[in-house]
Structure formats: structure tokens, C-alpha cells
Amino acid sequence: MKNKILLFLLLLPTLLIGQNNCDKYIKNYIPTDLSDAIAYFECKTPEKILKEFENKEEREATSSLHFSTGMSIRNNWNLWAGTSEISKHFRELGIHHPDDMSGIILTSLHRKLNGKSIELNEQIKYYQNYWAESERKETKRKTEEFSEFKIGSTVEFSYDYDFVTKKQEQKWMNDKCIAKGIITDLNKEKFEIKVKLNESCDKKGIIILEYDVWDNIDGEYLKIEEDKVEIMKKGETRWSSYELWKVLE
């Protein structure tokens, strides 16, 4: 009996530390790194749900949560914005895509619950190899497509972004809004073409670029403007991605 009491007293500080660690996970808490994220789920997830997750095969367990828990991780932990400590933690590890970050978190949690090694380095290498291969294939595709564009060729704008007016959109839907230009230069490294716009169905021009504006404010990157557009008008010459245009026969 004395031995049992002694054992309990020895374990008590550990139990109290675990409880205190769980107490820090208040509403809207964002973990700071992978270990903290695992501890967060171990503390906040009901035991029954955690056990069901543990008992599933790894791929099934993680993929089934990609659009639920995984999406919550990506959105609520500011992985897309890249402003949280945990997003910075992953970027320092060489992981940049939010989908990969949430995948590593769920995979690591599943392995820990099953008493397996997390093998973080192997997980990182898997995603890095995936993106390297994807980039290789993307470059090959772009190189082949870009070879069709020649200086002096006439190209037609594809309206991949929004329209400057509702009237322009309606004309485009009725196949009556044509914007054409002439290629004056090529940049094979960036897969960009320089086009002089000779024809536009709207005097306000075409939207040649659309993007969000971010700024470093007090050490934190914040979005200060959303969906900013740049417009190209008839007679102007601009560089842009070749993918915004198609070569006319």
C-alpha cells in the first residue's frame, strides 16, 4: 500500500504539469510548433473521437479529416496568411504549403497516438520531393506551350481575371468582346510575353493583373488590400504571363 502511495506521489507532479499544459489551450489559442499542436489535440479532443482517429489506418485517418479538421487548422491557425508562429515554424522546416502543414500535424498526431515514431524528417522530404517533381513537370509544360509564342504574332486575351465592367462581361459571354495584341518581346525565363494591345471591346481596357497587397506592420505581415487590379488600355504595352493569351492562327 505504501508503495502505491509513493508511486502516486511521484507521478503527481507529472499529472499536474499535464493538466496545467492543457489549461493553457484557451479559446482561439494557436499552437506555436508541431509538438504544441499535437498536445493541443490531445488535450482538446474528446477521448472517444481521439480513439476512433487512433484506430483508423493512417492514410484513411488523415485524409478523412483534410476538409474538416484540416481546414480548421489551415484557416483558424493562420496558415494561409502565414502570420502565426506555427506557420513560421513550418516554413523554417522547409514546408510552405498550408495543406502540407496540416497534413504533417494530423499524421504526426496519429503516429504519436499509436506509439510510432513521427519521422518528421521523412515527412518533410516527402513533401519537398513532391513539389520539386511538380515544379519540374510544370516547367516542362510551360516550356512546350511557350514555344508557340513568337515575336510579331497576334494574340487574343483570355480574360482569366475579372472584367472592368458588367457590360464587358456580357459582351464576352456573347462572344462579342475581343481583345487582341501583337507580341513585341519574349522572356523565356519568366514565361512572359510583352504585348501591345491593339484592340479592346471596352475603352476602359482589360484587367491584366489581380493580386492581394501585403505589408510588414510591426513585424507582422498583414493584408492591406484585397483583389487589387491593374488595367491595360488600348495602345499600351505590358509584360504579362503568356497564359493570359492565346496565339491566333
Sequence and secondary structure as in RCSB ss.txt:
>XXXX:A:sequence
MKNKILLFLLLLPTLLIGQNNCDKYIKNYIPTDLSDAIAYFECKTPEKILKEFENKEEREATSSLHFSTGMSIRN
NWNLWAGTSEISKHFRELGIHHPDDMSGIILTSLHRKLNGKSIELNEQIKYYQNYWAESERKETKRKTEEFSEFK
IGSTVEFSYDYDFVTKKQEQKWMNDKCIAKGIITDLNKEKFEIKVKLNESCDKKGIIILEYDVWDNIDGEYLKIE
EDKVEIMKKGETRWSSYELWKVLE
>XXXX:A:secstr
 HHHHHHHHHHHHHHHHHHHHHHT  TT   SSHHHHHHHHHHHS HHHHHHHHHS HHHHHHTTTTTHHHHHHH
HTTTTTT SHHHHHHHHHT   HHHHHHHHHHHHHHHHTT    HHHHHHHHHHHHHHHHHHHHHHHHHHHTT  
TT EEEE   S  SSHHHHHHHHTT    EEEEEEEETTTTEEEEEEEE SSTT EEEEEEEEEEEETTEEEEEE
EEEEEEE TT EEEEEGGGEEE  
